[in-house]
């Protein structure tokens, strides 16, 4: 069986999302999933299927928001990512990018439980799935999601990944 789970892992603020944003431009209309780029100093959710941008990081917390460290994230941003994951449980998008899997998911928050359902559904689908993970969380993410020998993509600028 061909491995369909790929992981891009590098340190915080190393340019993972920026490199992926550049990479996705060459595959316009052929990539699905989401990125979480900074726009005017705050992270947003970008739906890669249609380019829509949704608020994600907040300066002032609102009821229901999720706080991790010094950051506050809008519950609506996570709801958007859950919707993207759930909608794609029945589609075969090539490739599918999730930016990023982190501390919240390791605590069964954030993208959970939609992320686990998505990975389970696509385990043998052949759909190339790229998980973005901070370098210091890589081992924990691999263990939590039971990924047997995932393909670790070397982080380069420009990103060199050919999922097909």
For each residue, the residues with C-beta under 8 A, 3 or more apart:
1: 124
2: 126
3: 6 149 150 151
4: 122 123 124 125 126 127 128 129
5: 119 129 131 147 150 151
6: 3 128 129 130 131 150 151 152 153 161 163
7: 130 131 132 133 138 141 142 147 150 151 152 153
8: 16 20 130 131 132 133 153 155 159 161
9: 132 133 134 135 138 152 155
10: 14 15 16 134 135 155
11: 14 134 135 136
12: 134
13:
14: 10 11 155
15: 10 18 19 157
16: 8 10 19 20 99 100 132 155
17: 20 21 35 36 37 38 99 100 132
18: 15 21 22 37
19: 15 16 22 23 155 156 157 158 159
20: 8 16 17 23 24 35 97 99 130 132 159
21: 17 18 24 25 35 37 46
22: 18 19 25 158 159
23: 19 20 26 27 158 159 161
24: 20 21 27 28 31 35 48 97
25: 21 22 28
26: 23
27: 23 24 30 31 95
28: 24 25 31
29:
30: 27 94
31: 24 27 28 48 49 93 94 95 96 97
32: 48 49 84 88 91 93 94 95 96 97
33: 48 49 84 88 93 95 96 97 98 99 130
34: 45 46 47 48 80 81 84 97 98 99
35: 17 20 21 24 45 46 48 97 99
36: 17 43 44 45 46 56 99 100
37: 17 18 21 43 44 46
38: 17 41 42 43 44
39: 42 43 44 53
40:
41: 38
42: 38 39 55 56 57 58 59
43: 36 37 38 39 56 57 73
44: 36 37 38 39 53 54 55 56 57 77
45: 34 35 36 53 54 55 56 77 80 81
46: 21 34 35 36 37 51 52 53 54
47: 34 50 51 52 53 54 80 84
48: 24 31 32 33 34 35 51 97
49: 31 32 33 84 93
50: 47
51: 46 47 48
52: 46 47
53: 39 44 45 46 47
54: 44 45 46 47 76 77 80
55: 42 44 45 58 74 76 77
56: 36 42 43 44 45 73 74 77
57: 42 43 44 71 72 73 74 77
58: 42 55 61 62 65 72 73 74
59: 42 72
60: 72
61: 58 65 67 72
62: 58 65 74
63:
64: 75
65: 58 61 62 72 73 74 75
66: 72 73 75 78 104 109 110
67: 61 71 72 73
68: 71 73 102 103 104
69:
70:
71: 57 67 68
72: 57 58 59 60 61 65 66 67
73: 43 56 57 58 65 66 67 68 77 78
74: 55 56 57 58 62 65 77 78
75: 64 65 66 78 79
76: 54 55 79 80
77: 44 45 54 55 56 57 73 74 80 81
78: 66 73 74 75 81 82 110 111
79: 75 76 82 83
80: 34 45 47 54 76 77 83 84
81: 34 45 77 78 84 85 111 114
82: 78 79 85 86 111 114
83: 79 80 86 87
84: 32 33 34 47 49 80 81 87 88
85: 81 82 88 89 98 111 114 115 117 118
86: 82 83 89 114 117 118
87: 83 84 90 91
88: 32 33 84 85 91 93 96 118
89: 85 86 117 118 121 122
90: 87
91: 32 87 88
92: 125 126 127
93: 31 32 33 49 88 96 127
94: 30 31 32 127 128 163 164
95: 27 31 32 33 127 128 129 130 163 164
96: 31 32 33 88 93 122 127 128 129 130
97: 20 24 31 32 33 34 35 48 129 130 132
98: 33 34 85 101 111 115 129 130 131 132
99: 16 17 20 33 34 35 36 132
100: 16 17 36 131 132 133 134
101: 98 105 111 115 131 132 133 137 141
102: 68 105 106 110 133 134 137
103: 68 106 107 137
104: 66 68 107 109 110 111 112
105: 101 102 108 109 110 111 112 115 141 144
106: 102 103 137 140 141 144
107: 103 104 110
108: 105 112 113
109: 66 104 105 112
110: 66 78 102 104 105 107 115
111: 78 81 82 85 98 101 104 105 114 115
112: 104 105 108 109 115 116
113: 108 116 117
114: 81 82 85 86 111 117 118
115: 85 98 101 105 110 111 112 118 119 145
116: 112 113 119 120 145
117: 85 86 89 113 114 120 121
118: 85 86 88 89 114 115 121 122
119: 5 115 116 122 123 129 145
120: 116 117 123
121: 89 117 118 125
122: 4 89 96 118 119 125 127 129
123: 4 119 120
124: 1 4
125: 4 92 121 122
126: 2 4 92
127: 4 92 93 94 95 96 122
128: 4 6 94 95 96 163 164
129: 4 5 6 95 96 97 98 119 122
130: 6 7 8 20 33 95 96 97 98 153 161 163
131: 5 6 7 8 98 100 101 141 145 150
132: 7 8 9 16 17 20 97 98 99 100 101
133: 7 8 9 100 101 102 137 138 141
134: 9 10 11 12 100 102 137 138
135: 9 10 11 138
136: 11
137: 101 102 103 106 133 134 140 141
138: 7 9 133 134 135 141 142 152
139: 142 143
140: 106 137 143 144
141: 7 101 105 106 131 133 137 138 144 145 147
142: 7 138 139 145 147 150
143: 139 140 146
144: 105 106 140 141
145: 115 116 119 131 141 142
146: 143
147: 5 7 141 142 150
148:
149: 3
150: 3 5 6 7 131 142 147
151: 3 5 6 7
152: 6 7 9 138
153: 6 7 8 130 159 161
154: 160
155: 8 9 10 14 16 19 159
156: 19 159 160
157: 15 19
158: 19 22 23
159: 8 19 20 22 23 153 155 156
160: 154 156
161: 6 8 23 130 153
162:
163: 6 94 95 128 130
164: 94 95 128
